[in-house]
Each structure stands twice: as C-alpha cells, then as structure tokens.
Amino acid sequence: MQPFFLSTPIYYVNARPHLGHAYTTAVADSMVRFQKLMGRKTFFLTGTDEHGDKIVRAADAHGTTPQDYVDTVSAEFRKLWDALGFEYDDFIRTTESRHGHRVQQFLQRIYDQGDIYHGEYGGHYCFGCERFYTEKELRDGQCPDHLTTPEFIQEKNYFFRMSKYLEPLRKHIEAHPDFIRPERYRNEVLGLLREDLGDLCISRPKSRLSWGIELPFDPEYVTYVWFDALLNYITALEWPDGEQFATFWPQAQHLVAKDILKPHAVFWPCMLLSAGLPLYRHLNVHGYWLVQDTKMSKSLGNVVEPLDFAEKYGRGPFRYFLLREMQFGQDANVSEESLRGRFNADLANDLGNLFSRVLSMNQKYFQGRTPSPGPIRPEEEALHVLASECLENYQAHFQRFQFSLGLESLWVLVRALNKYVDASQPWALFKQGQTDLLGTVMYTLLEGMRKVALHLWPVMPGESEEMLSQLGQRASVEQWPHLADEILRWGGLEPGTKVAAASSLFPRLETLKSEKSEAKQAKPVARAQGDKNIGGKPDATPAQKQDETLELLEFADFQRLDLRIGSVISAEPVQKADKLLHLHVDLGEAEPRSIVAGIAEHWSPGNLVGRQVVVVANLKPRKLRGTLSQGMVLAVHAPEGLRLLAPSGIVPPGSKVS
C-alpha cells in the first residue's frame, strides 16, 4: 500500500495560535490517524514560519530580538499541539539550520539553470502581506487584505521566472481535476492563471531586511519569506537525497486555509517544476471559522482560544465538533452554544446513551459477558447491510477530506443501533425467556458499537480507546483491524468477552443560561399522571404562592419516596390528550416502566428518547386515558419552559437518588 504524507502550513509566528490553526492541525491529525487505520505508512508534518518583516516588527513591539521572539511563539504552537493530542512526526522551524541549508541548495539549483535573474522593480509594498501589489490588484489604492495604503518601493531584487511555468501548471490542473480540492478553489486558481501574473520577486535587500535566509549567490540579499517557507515541505523530508523524501514525497498532500491558496497553488508548484521535482498529489483547502458570520480578529476581540474549549469540554469532543460542524472548504460559525448543542445531540443523546443502555442491559442479562448470537433474523441482516453502507460511506468521505459527511454517515449507524434497541425490546425478550434471540440482539448491538468506536479513533482517539476498552478490546492501536476490512466483516467481538457493566462517557451538558437566575425563578414540580403536581392540586396563583406556608417534613417522610434515575427509551403521544406523552423508561428492572407524563406542551417525543430523568418509582400505578402509568417524572418550571430534572452526568439506569 502506498505511503501517505500530509502537511499543515507552517504557521507564521507573528501572533499566538488560535482556533483556525487548531482546526487545520486537528484535520491533519485525524486524517493521518485514519490513514494509519487503513494500513498506510504515514508522515505528518507541521511547524512554524519565522522570517520576514512582520517578525522583526513584532519583536520590536515586544522589546526583544527576532530570534528570542520566534523561539517563544513557536514554543506556544508546539505546547498547544501537544495539549490537544496531535501526534505529528516532525515539527520544522524555518530558523533551523537543516532548513536554511537546503533552501540555499534549492535556490542555487534553479539559479544555475537560469530561472532566477537580477532586475529593478518598483511596486506597492504591503508590509502586512510582505509582498508587492500591482495597481490592478489594489482596491481603491489599498491592500485588499489589510485595507491599508501600501508603500511604493523602487529597488533592485532577484526574480524567479514563474511566468515560464504558468502554462504547464494550468495544463496539469486541467488534466488532474482533483489536484486542488474542493472544486471551487480549483476554479479560483484557474481564474488566477488567466491573468498576467508575471515573475515573482524572491529577495529582499539586507539594507531593508536582514532577518531571513541569505541568498547563496548574493550575500547582500535574503530570501523572500514565502519562497523560504514553502520549501519546508521538502526540507523536512531531507531533500534531495533523504530516504524520507524518496518514500513520502511521491504521495504528498498539503492542507491549507483559503487565504494562502495562491502561494500553495501557484508559487509552490512552479517552484517544483523549475527544480524538476514531481508536484504534490493534492492541495486540500478549507474555509474560515467565523464568529457571528465575522472573521475572527484580535482587533474585534472575537478570537476563540482553542485550549479553553478543549479543557472545558474535553479534547475529543472539541475535535469532533471541529470536524463535524464545518463542511470542508466552506466557512462555518463557532460558538460555545453550538459546541454544547452538538455535544448533547450527537455525543450525549446518541452515542453516550447507546453505550450506557446497552452495557447496562448486557450486565443484567448476561453478567457482563458478550453473548453468543443465536439465529439471525431479517432485522439483523438489514442492520448488517446498513452498517456496511455507513462504514463504506464514512471511509469514502474521509478519503476526500469530507469529514462532516463522513461523521454523519457514521451517525446514521449510531441512530440505527438506538432504534434497533427500541424495536427489539431486549427487556421483553428477557422476561419471555427468549435467550437465544436475546443473545442475537445484544451481540448485534455490541458488535455494532465496536465498529463505531473503531471508526471514531481518528477523530476522538482517547474516547475511542475508552469505548473499545469498555467492549473488552484492550489491544494496542497497531493490533486493531484495518478499517477497510470492517465494511464487510461482522463478528470481530468474541463471545464470552468481558465488557463493562456501565458507561458514562458523555454526560449531558446544561444550557448556558445563568444558573443563579434560574435558581431564583424556578419552581420544582412533578409532571406525570395527568399533568398534576405532587399534591394533586392545581398550581397556586401568584397571590396564593406569596401567602402560603410550606409544611416542614421529617427525614423519614422524605425516605418514603423512592427516587430513581431512568433512561427514556421511547416516547409517543397519548391519543386524545394534548398534554400527555406515554414514556417507556429503563429503571434497571426486568422491563421498562410505562409512565404517562404531562409534558407534551414542552417536549416532543423525539427530544426525550435517550434522556435521563428522575422518576418517583414507588408511586401507586394508575391508568390515565386507558394507559398504565407506573411512576412520575420530575420537572422544573423555568422562565423559558418546563425543564426535566436529571443527574449532572450519565449514571446506570435504576440509580437511587439520595
């Protein structure tokens, strides 16, 4: 199988790392992990870009030298990547001698063959972009990116004959439709190539800038920062004679944000063509993270600190959010509310609930051992087919950097497994003594969960390993089966394997409303058995509430209540009762409780399934509208509506409130 090489851009150290940098590196780390599980030998390169005008200016602003400044900021990038769990193979810095020596070697090669010449040039120079602009490129006389007026500079410099390679590059892009992806960026580059781009100025006189790599053929000049930086992709592989260069460069792929499309899609391939080197295989381009549809900016005060989110919600859920929320290539909005919403919907309600309920049932029915499957019904065969389709789609999307679509394909399987629990009703099979069929159902669920956990490792490595450990899969990553084999393989989980008795991976998160405000305004109520409160009286009027005196209870009175935590496994409207829902709640008993709750005005059935609730379990059963109710669900009146009481984290069904 062919090796796989993926690079992030090397990040410019004129400022600290932010969410955009973290996203690019999270994508790279996830893709490389995915390729490892596909059986490929991989190389993951990242690093920092440390030369140029902006570095000198930033160092001056901080009252330090350029070298001390870049040492400090580069260390911040490395520290953050390590904190986020990124497992890169190399972290290259452009101030390292291994890089500078090879940059000079590359420059000398293309100079000797006549692709670099000396000339005089006058142009509009933007210090923020560190490049010259033509009159045509300016917008109302200003830099289109920084909206500042460039300084006109007339000086002698060295130029790369880029124009010589623009037509061969255009032909290559047209002959290889996926050379730049997504397609919108390929079309953008082809549009650029229809313009007169001319040659590229690749030097700066030391009289103006000395912080850079000296030209090997003229010590009075340093290399243009972009020409220096782009070469990191081969200098890190020990070009020209290194074993890693021979192994990985033929399969190289780059990952960049859309703001650096032109250097990577035009400058870099022209440089490679000039040196007689093969072009990279793919340039993968992503969009921006926005805050309320506005690009993040320190001046606006809307920069998101990635480590804050990762520490608060876990680096696995944070990585999942990044890959799930952004359609690769497009812009996406980020907010804490959207992260919490994605966490609750996908991780707590769907995946966490699946592991919690299945492992708890398996402990009850099979003493925590993986059962042997019995006869396979059409229901199981259909689920096997669906699982294969979901995993095939997941893998195909991941190969094309379509991470959000890939994860959605995987979640089709997660949701199907939850529906299979409800349709198969293991509790009923246990009560009826259908041991063989119960074994089939539980084995199908556990094996499906194993496949999901394995495919999540590229995105959430720590959580994936925990899920696999809960399923008794404790081998090292290197011993795991390849993802490609999992599409058709069913039965990787050995019967008799000891699995966890319970799971609490993703406790549901509350909303970001002020807890103090809610505490002042909320009133505990019960909503079950005909939408009445615990005492069976109508809710008091505001005047009555002000005057009433609550009767104090003895502790023994409280002890008479048996409050249990249950998981809602199904919910449906009660016919001819607008306020009532019929719930089946798993309380860790032989079969779920049937409970009628007066919450239909506040909760839809689909939003209840998978939630944990507090149930009064020793309430006398009664029939409501012909439906048996065997308990009461507790809730709270809040200003924004009825809120269900729940534990702060997922606990085994049947846990007692004390």
Helices and strands as residue ranges (DSSP letters): E 4-7, E 11-12, H 19-37, E 42-49, H 53-61, H 66-83, E 90-93, H 97-112, E 116-126, E 131-133, E 151-160, H 163-175, E 180-181, H 183-193, E 200-201, E 203-205, E 214-215, E 218-223, H 225-230, H 232-235, H 243-248, G 249-251, E 252-257, G 258-260, H 261-262, I 263-267, H 268-275, E 282-286, E 289-291, E 294-295, H 306-313, H 315-325, E 332-333, H 336-342, I 343-352, H 353-366, H 378-399, H 403-424, H 426-432, H 435-456, H 461-470, G 477-479, H 483-486, H 515-521, E 523-526, H 542-547, H 555-559, E 563-573, E 581-586, E 593-597, H 605-608, E 612-616, E 622-624, E 627-629, E 632-638, E 641-644
